[in-house]
Amino acid sequence: MAKLLVAVALVIAASFPALAQPAPSPKVRNDLAPTGKLRAAINFGNGVLAQKGPNGEPHGVSADLATALAKRLGVPVEFVIYSAAGLVFAGAKENAWDIAFIAIEPVRAADVAFTAPYVLIEGTYMVRKDSLLHDVGDVDQPGIKIGVGLGSVYDLYLTRTLKHATLVRAAKGGAAGGIEPFINDRLDAAAGVREPLDDYARDHPEVRVMAGHFEEIRQAIGTPQGRTAGAAYLRAFVEEMKASGFVADALKRSGQSAPVAPPAS
């Protein structure tokens, strides 16, 4: 699995304001930074959450949250870079990271403890402009073929829920991984995250993105199961960062319009 480690000094974290959550206990620090640094998995396959800076460094809400958390813990942050969510999840079993920014998914919950979501994004379909498929409910029909990114959260969801249509998986995964097989194999639809599908459609007038969605994708912070104190601290951290406006500000700075998730019930 290809990955890139980028060490980030604490001085970078100093640019973020001090926040109100109590100082973490030694147990929390040991759970979340057992190597003496916070290893944060960043998925460049989801452009809503992470974007590449001029030198390949991660920008966006995921990187901002990781940096703020490392400041709380009093440790450096080390970004562990991935190209798709499925690869991030595989890294949990290899002890490659301490926290990750991935979508809540029942299939992953046996290995990853999730916070409540901090951002909500939509999974939807892109089709050709002259397609007879107009609503997301039209797509699950016999003979319909849908491109998806292998191991993405929408791949897992559609695998569970589709009754008739066939999924064609692109090995590279990612939030817009379904576009490549849709184009190359002349499929009926591409499944993916709305924002990158909209970006593609703006430059390709021969396609359109459906207004509805088949899934509300709940983006959260995860940590490997068994880190009980760390998981509890992360849950409180996420709620504070939503309530304080930190998440909304980070999304705005990175040019993203996805909504902040509501408070956890």
Residue pairs with C-beta under 8 A, 6 or more apart in sequence:
1 82
1 87
1 90
1 91
1 94
2 83
3 80
3 81
3 82
3 87
3 91
3 96
4 56
4 80
4 81
5 78
5 79
5 80
5 81
6 56
6 57
6 58
6 78
6 79
6 81
7 37
7 76
7 78
8 57
8 67
8 70
8 76
8 77
8 78
8 79
9 76
10 70
10 71
10 74
10 75
10 76
12 67
12 77
13 67
13 68
13 70
13 71
13 77
14 71
16 64
16 67
16 68
16 71
19 68
19 72
19 240
19 241
19 244
19 246
20 240
20 244
21 72
21 233
21 236
21 237
21 240
23 72
24 32
24 72
24 73
24 233
25 229
27 229
27 230
28 73
28 229
28 230
28 232
28 233
29 73
29 74
29 75
30 229
31 223
31 227
31 228
31 229
31 230
31 231
31 233
32 38
32 69
32 73
32 98
32 99
32 223
32 227
32 230
32 233
32 234
33 39
33 70
33 73
33 75
33 98
34 98
35 98
36 75
37 70
37 75
37 76
37 77
37 78
38 66
38 69
38 70
38 73
38 75
38 76
38 77
38 78
38 98
38 99
39 78
39 80
39 96
39 97
39 98
39 99
40 62
40 63
40 66
40 69
40 70
40 77
40 78
40 79
40 80
40 97
40 98
40 99
40 100
40 101
41 80
41 82
41 88
41 91
41 96
41 97
41 99
41 100
41 101
41 102
42 49
42 50
42 58
42 62
42 63
42 66
42 79
42 80
42 81
42 82
42 101
43 49
43 50
43 62
43 82
43 83
43 84
43 85
43 87
43 88
43 100
43 101
43 102
44 50
44 51
44 52
44 58
44 81
44 82
44 83
45 82
45 83
45 84
45 85
45 149
45 152
45 172
45 173
45 174
45 175
45 177
46 85
46 174
46 175
46 193
46 219
47 175
47 176
47 195
47 196
47 199
48 60
48 61
48 119
48 121
48 175
48 193
48 195
48 196
48 219
48 256
48 258
49 60
49 61
49 62
49 101
49 119
49 219
50 58
50 59
50 60
50 61
50 62
50 63
50 101
51 58
51 59
51 60
51 254
52 58
52 59
53 59
57 63
57 79
58 79
58 81
59 254
60 250
60 254
60 256
61 118
61 119
61 247
61 250
61 251
61 254
61 256
62 101
63 79
64 246
64 250
64 253
65 101
65 118
65 221
65 241
65 246
65 247
65 250
66 77
66 79
66 99
66 101
67 77
68 241
68 246
69 77
69 99
69 234
69 237
70 76
70 77
72 237
80 91
80 96
80 97
82 88
82 91
83 172
83 173
83 174
84 149
84 150
84 151
84 152
84 172
84 173
84 174
84 177
85 102
85 103
85 151
85 152
85 153
85 173
85 174
86 149
86 150
86 151
86 152
86 155
86 173
87 151
87 173
88 97
88 100
88 102
89 100
89 102
89 108
89 111
89 112
89 151
91 97
91 100
92 100
92 108
92 111
92 112
92 222
92 224
93 111
95 224
98 223
98 224
98 227
98 230
99 221
99 222
99 223
99 234
100 112
100 221
100 222
100 223
101 219
101 220
101 221
101 222
102 108
102 112
102 153
102 219
102 220
102 222
103 153
103 217
103 218
103 219
103 220
104 114
104 117
104 218
104 219
104 220
105 153
105 156
105 157
107 156
108 114
108 222
110 225
111 224
111 225
112 222
112 223
112 224
112 225
113 222
113 223
113 224
113 225
113 227
113 231
113 234
114 220
114 221
114 222
115 220
115 221
115 222
115 231
115 234
115 235
115 237
115 238
116 218
116 220
116 235
116 238
116 239
116 261
116 263
116 264
117 218
117 219
117 220
117 261
118 219
118 220
118 221
118 238
118 241
118 242
118 247
118 260
118 261
119 219
119 247
119 251
119 258
119 259
119 260
119 261
120 216
120 217
120 218
120 219
120 258
120 259
120 260
120 261
121 193
121 194
121 195
121 216
121 217
121 219
121 258
122 193
122 194
122 213
122 215
122 216
122 217
123 153
123 154
123 157
123 191
123 192
123 193
123 194
123 213
123 214
123 215
123 216
123 217
124 136
124 191
124 192
124 194
124 197
124 209
124 210
124 212
124 213
124 214
125 133
125 136
125 139
125 146
125 189
125 190
125 191
125 197
125 209
125 210
125 214
126 178
126 179
126 182
126 189
126 190
126 192
126 197
126 200
126 201
126 207
126 208
126 209
126 210
127 133
127 188
127 189
127 190
127 207
127 208
127 210
128 206
128 207
128 208
129 205
129 206
129 207
129 208
131 188
131 189
131 208
132 138
133 139
133 144
133 188
133 189
133 210
134 210
135 210
135 212
136 210
136 212
136 213
136 214
137 212
139 146
139 165
139 188
139 189
139 214
140 162
140 163
140 164
140 165
141 164
141 165
142 164
142 165
144 164
144 165
144 166
144 188
144 189
145 165
145 166
145 167
145 168
145 185
145 187
145 188
145 189
146 158
146 162
146 165
146 166
146 167
146 168
146 178
146 182
146 187
146 188
146 189
146 190
146 191
147 167
147 168
147 169
147 170
147 177
147 178
147 179
147 180
147 181
147 182
147 185
147 187
147 189
147 190
147 191
148 154
148 155
148 158
148 167
148 168
148 169
148 170
148 177
148 178
148 181
148 190
148 191
148 192
149 155
149 169
149 170
149 172
149 173
149 174
149 175
149 176
149 177
149 178
149 192
150 169
150 170
150 171
150 172
150 173
150 177
151 173
152 173
152 174
152 175
152 177
152 192
153 215
153 217
154 178
154 191
154 192
154 193
154 214
154 215
154 217
155 167
155 169
155 173
155 191
157 214
157 215
158 167
158 191
158 214
159 167
161 214
165 188
167 191
168 181
168 185
168 187
169 181
170 177
170 178
170 180
170 181
172 180
175 192
175 193
175 195
175 196
176 190
176 192
176 193
176 196
176 197
176 199
176 200
177 192
178 189
178 190
178 191
178 192
179 190
179 192
179 197
179 200
181 187
181 190
182 189
182 190
183 190
190 197
191 214
193 217
194 209
194 213
195 256
195 257
195 258
197 209
198 209
200 207
201 207
201 208
201 209
218 261
219 261
220 238
221 234
221 237
221 238
223 230
223 231
223 234
235 264
238 264
239 263
239 264
240 246
241 247
242 260
242 261
242 263
243 263
247 260
248 260
251 257
251 258
251 260
